[in-house]
Amino acid sequence: MNKHLIIVCIALVSVQGFSQDLNVFFSKADTFFNENVANGKVAYSKIYENQDALNSILKIAEGVSVSKADANNFQAFWINAYNISVIKGIIDNYPTNSPLDNDGFFDKTTYSLAGKNITLNDIEHKLLRGNFKDARFHFVLVCGAIGCPPLISEAYLPNTLNAQLDEQTKIAINGSFLIVNVKKKRVQASQIMEWYKEDFTMNNGSEIDFINKYRTEKLDSNFKLSYFPYDWKVNKQ
């Protein structure tokens, strides 16, 4: 067989292998979330008792290959990988009252994912926020605390990702992310909106403009915006 043909065949097999790994990852992640997440809360005690499924998913994730040029696969993989790694971090420190009770939870502890040893902060800020200007990430990356947006009981998938991002943003904006006082024309938002103001105003609009893009009952532009304290207690069932 021609040497060049052999190289091409090996490359194709390699690509197919990575693609299969990615599909298996999405499938197993979907099952894992379905079995261990309800009403936005995680069954940490159940996972702690039997960690086989969690460790199996992370082993698959270690060998996945994704490129930011393939935006939907890249984003879906890293969103799920982030959320699963948070769960792994809680389990590794179980029982714990808060992710913040564990030194370096977000900025020092690394996970072996897609050929990288990477922290949660680097997944969020370098791979996702750093490559894609999309404030909706803040409604799907779940940090293991009650103050985070709720974790959903399914995986984020490349072919449904945009709809899922929209849906979770709408749920948050029309739910616990905001406290609205119509009479006093005041709105309190999660501190996520304070910490990442630049993400919510990147399209030359205000935070109120972003809110109104997803909120059913629109707010007047003269509403006074403030922020309520973040609840860092662990999001356990």
JODAKA-V543773 format. One line per field, one symbol per residue. ss: DSSP state (a for helix, b for strand, c for the rest). phi: phi as a letter, one per 20 degrees, with the letter a starting at -180 (. if undefined). burial: # if it has 24 or more other C-alpha atoms within 12 Angstrom, else .. A space follows every 10 residues. Layout:
ss = ???
phi = ???
burial = ???
//
This chain:
ss = ccaaaaaaaa aaaaaaaaaa aaaaaaaaaa aaaaaabbcc bbcaaaaaac caaaaaaaaa aaaccccccc aaaaaaaaaa aaaaaaaaaa aaccccccaa accccccccb bbbccbbbba aaaaaaaacc ccccaaaaac ccccbccccc cccccccccc aaaaaaaaaa aaaccccbbb bccccbbbbb aaaaacaaaa ccccccaaaa aaaacccccc cccbbbbbcc cccbcbc
phi = .ggfffffff ffffffffff gfffgfffff ffffeccbln ddeffffgfb egffffffff ffefccdffe gfffffffff fffffgfgff ffdfebeagf fdgmgedcfd ceclmddbef ffffeefeff dcebffgfdc edencfffgf feebeedgec gfffffffff fffecffccd dffelccddg fgfffcgffe cfemdeffff gffdefefdf fefedcceff eeffeef
burial = .......... .......##. ########## .##..##..# ####..##.. ..###.#### ######.... .######### ########## ###..#.##. .#..##..#. ####...### #####.###. ...####### ########## ########.. #..####### ########## ......#### ###...#.## .....###.# #..##...#. ..#.#....# .#.###.
//
